[in-house]
Amino acid sequence: MARITAGISTSHIPAVGAALDNGKIGEAYWKPVFAGYEWVKQYEKDSKPDVIVLVYNDHASAFDMKIIPTFAIGCAEEFPIADEGWGPRPVPAVQGHPDLAWHIAQCCILDEFDLTIINEMAVDHGLTVPMSLMFGQVPEWPVKVVPLAVNVVTYPPPSGNRCWLLGEAIARAVASFPEDLNVQIWGTGGMSHQLQGPRAGLINKAWDQAFLDRLTSDPEALRHMPHIEYLREAGSEGIELVMWLIMRGALGTNVRELHRHYHVPASNTAVGHIVLEPTGKDLS
């Protein structure tokens, strides 16, 4: 049977992708950002996942105000790289896993989660930057990907608890897939940042670190954290962190933290990254 073997979360800052693409990773400003991902790059080489269920948010590349799905699952064979206004990133197209994606869609919809099924979708930095951070600059990605796009751009975004419950439903779906697959689930976005208004440039280091701590020490509190706390403490774009709770919900009750990285600044935000492994499951 397929199994979820790890959960990984990371920021998906577009400037990080630009720094990588333009050969700036050795510069003094960027070097500590990328140094924090050396551990996970080796971990991925050793773990050899077959598929990543990659939770991210689209940045007006695949969706706009004409259609705003709360949860959208990509079921295509391949996902091209979006042009976000300065040309597509010079990274490989993302290969999907339609069989697993359709299975997750079917299971979750019958589990009363109304996923939007997408069969044609370009993916932007929200998905490609995490791939580059975990796998580096490669001629082709070493894994297949099931993209799960979450609306955290336009009000109302889903609650943390709803995201957690979706993670549990995804884990049940993966566990019922008959093929022997090593599956990881990633939650991306965040951490604290705000891109506009009087609080533009906000970074809350203490709150970010507490959030990372609570992923293992007090996840129950995170799943019930109201939107207003994200907005007040982590800025308007800090709401992206609810996507990490899909990852966390999929891992079950008990997890072990394997690696953590936190660095300020990176562009106008903080970089956060954590690697967790489930030590037992309670997904009934």
C-alpha positions as CSV (number, residue, x, y, z in Angstrom):
1,M,0.0,0.0,0.0
2,A,1.0,3.6,-0.4
3,R,2.2,5.4,2.7
4,I,3.0,8.9,3.9
5,T,6.5,8.7,5.3
6,A,7.3,12.4,6.0
7,G,5.8,15.9,6.1
8,I,7.9,18.9,5.0
9,S,7.0,22.6,5.2
10,T,8.8,25.5,3.8
11,S,8.4,29.1,2.8
12,H,8.0,29.6,-1.0
13,I,9.4,33.1,-1.4
14,P,9.7,34.1,-5.1
15,A,13.0,36.0,-4.5
16,V,14.5,32.8,-3.2
17,G,13.8,31.2,-6.6
18,A,15.2,34.2,-8.4
19,A,18.4,34.1,-6.3
20,L,18.8,30.4,-7.2
21,D,18.1,30.9,-10.9
22,N,20.5,33.8,-11.1
23,G,23.4,32.2,-9.4
24,K,23.3,34.3,-6.2
25,I,23.2,31.4,-3.6
26,G,26.8,32.1,-2.6
27,E,26.3,35.8,-1.9
28,A,26.5,36.8,1.7
29,Y,22.9,37.8,1.8
30,W,21.5,34.5,0.4
31,K,24.1,32.0,1.7
32,P,22.5,31.4,5.1
33,V,19.1,31.0,3.5
34,F,20.2,28.1,1.2
35,A,22.6,26.6,3.8
36,G,19.5,25.6,5.9
37,Y,18.3,23.4,3.1
38,E,21.4,21.3,2.6
39,W,20.2,18.8,5.2
40,V,16.9,18.2,3.5
41,K,18.5,17.8,0.1
42,Q,20.5,14.9,1.4
43,Y,17.4,13.6,3.2
44,E,15.4,13.5,0.0
45,K,18.3,11.7,-1.8
46,D,18.3,9.1,1.0
47,S,14.5,8.8,1.3
48,K,13.7,8.6,-2.4
49,P,10.1,9.6,-2.3
50,D,8.0,8.5,-5.3
51,V,5.3,11.2,-5.0
52,I,4.9,14.5,-3.3
53,V,1.4,15.8,-2.4
54,L,2.4,19.4,-2.5
55,V,0.2,21.9,-0.8
56,Y,0.7,25.5,-2.0
57,N,-1.3,28.6,-3.1
58,D,-1.5,29.9,-6.6
59,H,-0.5,33.6,-7.2
60,A,-3.0,34.5,-10.0
61,S,-1.2,32.2,-12.4
62,A,-3.7,29.4,-12.8
63,F,-6.7,31.1,-11.1
64,D,-8.0,34.7,-10.9
65,M,-11.1,36.4,-9.7
66,K,-13.2,34.5,-12.3
67,I,-12.8,31.3,-10.3
68,I,-11.5,30.8,-6.7
69,P,-11.5,27.2,-5.6
70,T,-10.9,26.7,-1.9
71,F,-9.1,23.4,-2.5
72,A,-8.1,22.3,-6.0
73,I,-6.3,19.1,-6.9
74,G,-4.2,18.7,-10.0
75,C,-4.9,15.4,-11.8
76,A,-2.9,16.0,-15.0
77,E,0.0,14.1,-16.4
78,E,2.2,17.2,-16.5
79,F,2.1,20.8,-15.2
80,P,3.9,23.5,-17.1
81,I,5.8,26.3,-15.4
82,A,3.8,29.5,-15.2
83,D,5.0,32.9,-16.6
84,E,4.6,35.2,-13.7
85,G,5.4,38.3,-15.7
86,W,9.2,37.8,-16.2
87,G,9.1,34.5,-18.0
88,P,8.7,31.0,-16.6
89,R,11.4,29.9,-14.1
90,P,14.1,27.8,-15.8
91,V,13.1,24.6,-14.1
92,P,11.7,21.3,-15.5
93,A,8.0,20.9,-16.0
94,V,6.3,19.1,-13.1
95,Q,5.3,15.5,-13.7
96,G,2.0,14.5,-12.1
97,H,0.7,11.2,-10.8
98,P,-2.9,11.1,-12.2
99,D,-3.8,7.7,-10.7
100,L,-3.0,8.8,-7.2
101,A,-4.4,12.2,-7.7
102,W,-7.8,10.9,-9.0
103,H,-7.8,8.4,-6.1
104,I,-7.3,11.1,-3.6
105,A,-9.9,13.2,-5.3
106,Q,-12.4,10.4,-5.2
107,C,-11.7,9.4,-1.6
108,C,-11.8,13.0,-0.3
109,I,-15.0,13.9,-2.1
110,L,-16.7,10.8,-0.8
111,D,-15.2,11.8,2.6
112,E,-17.2,15.0,2.2
113,F,-14.4,17.3,1.0
114,D,-15.4,19.1,-2.1
115,L,-12.1,19.3,-4.0
116,T,-12.1,21.0,-7.4
117,I,-10.5,18.7,-10.0
118,I,-8.1,20.4,-12.3
119,N,-6.8,18.7,-15.5
120,E,-4.9,21.7,-16.9
121,M,-2.9,24.0,-14.7
122,A,0.3,26.0,-14.8
123,V,2.2,26.0,-11.5
124,D,4.1,29.1,-10.2
125,H,6.7,29.8,-7.5
126,G,4.4,28.6,-4.8
127,L,5.1,25.1,-6.0
128,T,8.4,25.4,-7.9
129,V,10.5,27.2,-5.2
130,P,10.0,24.4,-2.7
131,M,10.9,21.8,-5.3
132,S,14.1,23.7,-6.0
133,L,15.0,24.0,-2.3
134,M,14.5,20.3,-1.7
135,F,16.1,18.9,-4.9
136,G,18.4,21.7,-6.2
137,Q,18.9,22.5,-9.9
138,V,18.2,19.3,-11.8
139,P,17.5,18.5,-15.4
140,E,14.3,16.8,-14.3
141,W,12.5,16.4,-11.0
142,P,13.2,13.1,-9.3
143,V,9.6,12.7,-8.1
144,K,6.1,13.0,-9.3
145,V,3.8,15.6,-7.8
146,V,0.1,15.9,-6.9
147,P,-0.5,19.6,-6.6
148,L,-3.1,20.8,-4.1
149,A,-3.8,24.5,-4.4
150,V,-5.4,26.3,-1.5
151,N,-7.1,29.7,-1.5
152,V,-5.3,31.9,1.0
153,V,-5.3,34.9,-1.2
154,T,-9.0,36.0,-1.2
155,Y,-11.2,36.1,1.8
156,P,-12.5,33.7,3.1
157,P,-9.6,31.2,3.3
158,P,-10.3,27.8,4.9
159,S,-9.9,27.4,8.7
160,G,-6.9,25.7,10.2
161,N,-9.1,23.0,11.5
162,R,-10.6,22.4,8.0
163,C,-7.1,22.1,6.6
164,W,-6.1,19.7,9.3
165,L,-9.1,17.5,8.6
166,L,-8.3,17.6,4.9
167,G,-4.8,16.4,5.8
168,E,-6.3,13.5,7.7
169,A,-8.6,12.6,4.7
170,I,-5.6,12.7,2.3
171,A,-3.7,10.3,4.6
172,R,-6.7,7.9,4.6
173,A,-6.8,8.2,0.8
174,V,-3.1,7.5,0.3
175,A,-3.3,4.5,2.7
176,S,-6.0,3.0,0.6
177,F,-4.1,3.3,-2.7
178,P,-3.1,-0.2,-3.8
179,E,0.3,0.7,-5.3
180,D,3.4,0.5,-3.2
181,L,4.4,4.2,-3.1
182,N,6.6,6.3,-0.8
183,V,4.6,9.5,-0.4
184,Q,5.6,12.7,1.2
185,I,3.2,15.6,1.9
186,W,4.5,19.2,1.9
187,G,2.9,22.3,3.2
188,T,4.3,25.6,1.8
189,G,4.0,29.3,2.3
190,G,4.6,31.7,5.2
191,M,6.0,32.5,7.6
192,S,5.1,35.9,9.0
193,H,5.0,38.6,6.3
194,Q,2.9,41.4,5.0
195,L,3.3,42.8,1.5
196,Q,1.2,46.0,1.7
197,G,-0.2,48.7,3.9
198,P,1.2,50.3,7.0
199,R,2.6,47.0,8.3
200,A,4.4,46.1,5.1
201,G,7.6,44.3,6.0
202,L,6.3,42.8,9.2
203,I,8.3,39.9,10.6
204,N,7.4,38.3,13.9
205,K,10.3,36.0,14.9
206,A,9.0,35.0,18.2
207,W,5.6,34.0,16.8
208,D,7.1,32.1,13.9
209,Q,9.4,30.1,16.2
210,A,6.4,29.3,18.5
211,F,4.5,28.1,15.5
212,L,7.3,25.8,14.6
213,D,7.5,24.5,18.1
214,R,3.7,23.8,18.3
215,L,3.8,21.7,15.2
216,T,5.2,19.0,17.4
217,S,4.4,20.2,21.0
218,D,0.9,21.5,20.7
219,P,-0.7,20.9,17.3
220,E,-4.2,20.8,18.7
221,A,-3.8,24.6,19.5
222,L,-2.7,25.3,15.9
223,R,-5.7,23.6,14.3
224,H,-8.1,25.9,16.3
225,M,-6.1,29.1,15.9
226,P,-8.5,31.7,14.4
227,H,-7.8,33.7,11.3
228,I,-7.5,36.9,13.2
229,E,-4.4,35.6,15.1
230,Y,-2.6,34.9,11.9
231,L,-3.4,38.4,10.6
232,R,-2.5,40.2,13.8
233,E,0.7,38.3,14.7
234,A,1.9,37.1,11.3
235,G,0.6,39.7,8.9
236,S,-1.8,39.5,6.0
237,E,0.2,36.9,4.2
238,G,0.9,34.9,7.3
239,I,-2.4,33.2,6.7
240,E,-0.5,31.0,4.3
241,L,0.5,29.0,7.3
242,V,-2.9,27.2,7.4
243,M,-1.5,25.2,4.5
244,W,1.1,23.7,6.8
245,L,-1.8,22.2,8.8
246,I,-2.8,20.0,5.9
247,M,0.6,18.5,6.0
248,R,0.5,18.2,9.8
249,G,-3.0,16.7,9.8
250,A,-1.8,14.0,7.4
251,L,0.9,12.8,9.8
252,G,-1.3,11.6,12.6
253,T,-1.0,12.4,16.3
254,N,2.6,11.7,17.0
255,V,5.6,13.0,15.0
256,R,9.3,13.4,15.4
257,E,11.1,16.6,14.3
258,L,14.1,15.8,12.2
259,H,15.3,19.2,11.0
260,R,14.4,22.9,11.3
261,H,15.6,26.0,9.6
262,Y,14.6,29.6,10.3
263,H,16.3,32.7,8.9
264,V,15.6,36.4,8.7
265,P,15.6,38.2,6.3
266,A,15.0,36.8,2.9
267,S,13.5,39.5,0.7
268,N,10.8,41.0,2.9
269,T,10.0,38.0,5.0
270,A,11.2,35.1,7.1
271,V,12.3,31.7,5.9
272,G,10.8,28.8,7.8
273,H,11.3,25.1,7.2
274,I,10.7,21.9,9.1
275,V,10.9,18.2,8.4
276,L,8.7,15.8,10.4
277,E,8.2,12.1,10.4
278,P,5.1,10.2,11.8
279,T,5.8,7.9,14.7
280,G,2.3,6.5,14.9
281,K,-1.0,7.2,13.3
282,D,-4.5,8.0,14.5
283,L,-6.5,8.7,11.4
284,S,-9.7,6.7,11.9
